[in-house]
Amino acid sequence: MVTARDIPDPEHIFRRNQPAISRTEQDCLAESSVVICGCGGLGGSVIEQLARIGVGRLRMVDPDDFATSNLNRQAGALLDTLARNKASVMAGRVAAINPACRTEPVTGDIRDTNCLRDMNVAVDCLDNSPSRLELARQCARAGLPLVHGAVHGWYGQSGVLLPGDDRYEKIYGRQAKENGHVAVLAPAVFAIAAVQAALVVKLLLGRPCRLGAHWLHIDLLEDEFTCL
């Protein structure tokens, strides 16, 4: 059992963040709040990276449980977490990495919860078009930046949707139904999740972010990375 004596000082946990992140910026991350919508492939990896870099408060939203088909790509999917809620599992994983991070697992759907309340940045790690559109609309109303990520097979894309940007409506507006089965490979998932986590950190710290105007598209099969 881990006791208070066993928990390392946060200064030691995040020492290797410096000087890429200054002490002042580290303090800023500790005071920041991020909501991750979807805690599976993209979401699980984003959550873990944000916990490891020192974001102080993570709200994790997902009504689903881990299933066997998640084992190929989802950080929280282990044999002993199958049939357990994804948000709750990831909250426990964060606690085992960075106990200073305040976790808020939400086991409801984004359409039924006020998940954006008191947040600085939202992250889209969802897997269906209706939910993505609803999240984008909620972020627009709340004035929150939304960090996008999507993966299909060897391919993926990521960028920042700012209030007033109608890209989601153009991309997902015609897809009225939830997406069916698609191939999703772990390398693409972890690559896009890394981009999403970096974008979140830059937004929280006020660093320049090119991927607001242009989104990154990756093709790991042909080794192509483009901003469009």
C-alpha positions as CSV (number, residue, x, y, z in Angstrom):
1,M,0.0,0.0,0.0
2,V,1.3,3.5,-0.9
3,T,1.4,5.9,2.0
4,A,1.9,9.6,2.3
5,R,5.6,9.0,3.0
6,D,5.9,7.1,-0.3
7,I,4.6,10.0,-2.5
8,P,7.4,12.0,-4.0
9,D,7.6,15.8,-4.0
10,P,6.0,17.2,-7.2
11,E,9.2,19.2,-7.7
12,H,11.1,15.9,-8.2
13,I,8.4,14.4,-10.3
14,F,8.5,17.2,-12.9
15,R,12.2,18.0,-12.7
16,R,12.9,16.6,-16.2
17,N,10.3,19.0,-17.6
18,Q,12.8,21.8,-17.1
19,P,13.9,23.9,-18.9
20,A,11.5,23.0,-21.7
21,I,8.8,24.1,-19.3
22,S,9.8,26.8,-16.8
23,R,9.0,26.7,-13.1
24,T,6.4,29.5,-13.6
25,E,4.8,27.5,-16.4
26,Q,4.9,24.3,-14.3
27,D,2.9,26.2,-11.6
28,C,0.5,27.4,-14.3
29,L,-0.1,23.8,-15.4
30,A,-0.7,22.8,-11.8
31,E,-3.5,25.4,-11.6
32,S,-5.1,24.4,-14.9
33,S,-8.2,22.3,-15.6
34,V,-8.8,20.1,-18.7
35,V,-11.7,18.0,-19.7
36,I,-11.1,14.9,-21.8
37,C,-14.2,13.6,-23.6
38,G,-13.6,9.9,-24.3
39,C,-11.2,7.9,-22.3
40,G,-10.4,5.1,-24.7
41,G,-7.6,5.1,-27.3
42,L,-6.9,8.7,-27.7
43,G,-8.3,9.8,-24.4
44,G,-6.4,7.3,-22.3
45,S,-3.1,8.3,-23.8
46,V,-3.9,12.1,-23.6
47,I,-4.9,11.7,-19.9
48,E,-1.7,9.9,-19.0
49,Q,0.5,12.5,-20.8
50,L,-1.3,15.4,-19.1
51,A,-0.9,13.7,-15.7
52,R,2.8,13.1,-16.3
53,I,3.5,16.7,-17.4
54,G,1.8,18.1,-14.4
55,V,-1.7,19.4,-15.3
56,G,-3.4,19.9,-11.9
57,R,-7.0,18.9,-12.6
58,L,-8.4,16.4,-15.1
59,R,-12.1,15.7,-15.7
60,M,-12.5,12.5,-17.6
61,V,-15.8,11.7,-19.3
62,D,-16.8,8.3,-20.7
63,P,-19.9,6.1,-20.1
64,D,-18.4,3.0,-21.6
65,D,-16.5,0.0,-20.1
66,F,-13.3,-1.5,-21.4
67,A,-13.8,-4.5,-23.7
68,T,-11.4,-7.1,-25.2
69,S,-11.3,-5.2,-28.5
70,N,-9.8,-2.2,-26.8
71,L,-6.6,-4.1,-25.8
72,N,-4.9,-3.4,-29.1
73,R,-4.6,0.4,-28.5
74,Q,-6.1,1.8,-25.3
75,A,-3.7,2.6,-22.4
76,G,-6.2,1.8,-19.7
77,A,-7.3,-1.5,-21.3
78,L,-5.7,-4.4,-19.4
79,L,-7.0,-7.9,-18.6
80,D,-7.9,-6.8,-15.1
81,T,-9.7,-3.7,-16.2
82,L,-12.1,-5.3,-18.7
83,A,-15.8,-4.6,-18.0
84,R,-14.8,-1.6,-15.8
85,N,-15.7,2.0,-16.6
86,K,-13.0,3.8,-18.7
87,A,-13.2,7.1,-16.8
88,S,-12.9,5.4,-13.4
89,V,-10.0,3.2,-14.5
90,M,-8.1,6.2,-15.9
91,A,-8.7,8.2,-12.6
92,G,-7.0,5.3,-10.8
93,R,-4.1,5.3,-13.3
94,V,-3.6,9.0,-12.8
95,A,-3.5,8.6,-9.1
96,A,-0.8,6.0,-9.4
97,I,1.3,8.4,-11.6
98,N,0.7,11.9,-10.2
99,P,-1.2,11.9,-6.9
100,A,-1.2,15.7,-6.9
101,C,-3.5,15.7,-9.9
102,R,-7.2,16.1,-9.0
103,T,-9.3,13.7,-11.0
104,E,-13.0,13.8,-11.7
105,P,-14.3,10.7,-13.5
106,V,-17.7,11.3,-15.1
107,T,-19.4,8.1,-16.2
108,G,-22.2,9.8,-18.1
109,D,-22.5,11.0,-21.7
110,I,-21.4,14.5,-22.7
111,R,-24.9,15.1,-23.9
112,D,-26.3,14.5,-20.4
113,T,-23.6,16.2,-18.2
114,N,-22.3,19.7,-17.7
115,C,-18.8,18.5,-18.3
116,L,-17.3,21.8,-19.5
117,R,-18.0,23.7,-16.3
118,D,-14.9,25.5,-14.9
119,M,-12.5,24.1,-17.5
120,N,-9.7,25.8,-19.4
121,V,-9.5,23.5,-22.4
122,A,-11.6,20.6,-23.8
123,V,-10.2,17.6,-25.6
124,D,-12.2,15.6,-28.2
125,C,-11.2,11.9,-28.0
126,L,-14.7,10.7,-29.1
127,D,-15.4,8.1,-31.7
128,N,-18.6,9.2,-33.3
129,S,-19.8,12.2,-35.3
130,P,-23.0,13.1,-33.3
131,S,-21.0,13.4,-30.1
132,R,-18.2,15.3,-31.7
133,L,-20.7,17.8,-33.1
134,E,-22.5,18.2,-29.8
135,L,-19.1,18.7,-28.0
136,A,-18.1,21.4,-30.5
137,R,-21.3,23.2,-30.1
138,Q,-21.0,23.1,-26.3
139,C,-17.5,24.5,-26.5
140,A,-18.6,27.3,-28.8
141,R,-21.2,28.3,-26.3
142,A,-18.8,28.1,-23.5
143,G,-16.0,29.9,-25.4
144,L,-13.6,27.0,-24.8
145,P,-10.9,25.9,-27.2
146,L,-11.4,22.3,-28.3
147,V,-8.4,20.1,-29.2
148,H,-9.4,17.7,-31.9
149,G,-8.1,14.2,-32.6
150,A,-9.2,11.4,-34.9
151,V,-7.7,8.2,-36.2
152,H,-8.5,5.7,-38.9
153,G,-6.1,2.8,-39.5
154,W,-2.6,4.2,-40.2
155,Y,-4.0,7.8,-40.5
156,G,-4.9,10.6,-38.2
157,Q,-5.5,14.3,-37.8
158,S,-5.3,16.8,-35.0
159,G,-5.8,20.5,-34.5
160,V,-7.5,23.2,-32.4
161,L,-11.1,24.2,-33.0
162,L,-11.5,27.8,-31.7
163,P,-15.0,29.3,-31.0
164,G,-16.5,30.5,-34.3
165,D,-14.6,27.9,-36.4
166,D,-17.2,25.8,-38.4
167,R,-14.8,23.1,-39.4
168,Y,-16.6,20.4,-37.4
169,E,-19.9,21.2,-39.1
170,K,-18.2,20.8,-42.5
171,I,-16.4,17.6,-41.5
172,Y,-19.1,15.8,-39.4
173,G,-22.3,17.7,-40.2
174,R,-23.4,15.2,-42.9
175,Q,-22.7,12.1,-40.7
176,A,-25.9,11.8,-38.9
177,K,-25.3,8.3,-37.5
178,E,-22.7,7.0,-35.2
179,N,-19.6,5.7,-36.9
180,G,-19.5,1.9,-37.5
181,H,-16.5,-0.4,-37.1
182,V,-13.2,1.0,-38.3
183,A,-9.7,-0.2,-38.1
184,V,-7.6,1.7,-35.5
185,L,-3.9,1.0,-35.0
186,A,-2.0,1.8,-31.8
187,P,0.9,3.7,-33.5
188,A,-1.6,6.2,-35.1
189,V,-3.5,6.5,-31.8
190,F,-0.4,7.3,-29.7
191,A,1.0,9.7,-32.3
192,I,-2.2,11.7,-32.5
193,A,-2.7,11.6,-28.7
194,A,0.9,13.0,-28.3
195,V,0.0,15.9,-30.6
196,Q,-3.2,16.5,-28.7
197,A,-1.4,16.6,-25.4
198,A,1.2,19.0,-26.7
199,L,-1.5,21.3,-28.1
200,V,-3.3,21.3,-24.7
201,V,-0.1,22.3,-22.9
202,K,0.6,25.1,-25.4
203,L,-2.9,26.4,-25.0
204,L,-2.7,26.4,-21.2
205,L,0.7,28.1,-21.3
206,G,-0.2,30.7,-24.0
207,R,2.5,29.3,-26.3
208,P,2.1,29.9,-30.1
209,C,0.0,27.3,-31.8
210,R,0.1,26.8,-35.5
211,L,-2.5,24.1,-35.5
212,G,-5.4,26.5,-35.0
213,A,-5.4,27.7,-38.5
214,H,-3.9,24.5,-40.0
215,W,-4.6,21.0,-38.9
216,L,-1.9,18.2,-38.9
217,H,-2.6,15.2,-41.0
218,I,-0.4,12.1,-40.6
219,D,0.0,9.0,-42.8
220,L,2.2,6.5,-41.0
221,L,2.0,4.1,-43.9
222,E,3.7,6.5,-46.3
223,D,5.6,8.5,-43.7
224,E,3.8,11.7,-44.6
225,F,3.0,14.6,-42.2
226,T,1.2,17.6,-43.6
227,C,-0.5,20.7,-42.3
228,L,-3.7,21.7,-44.1
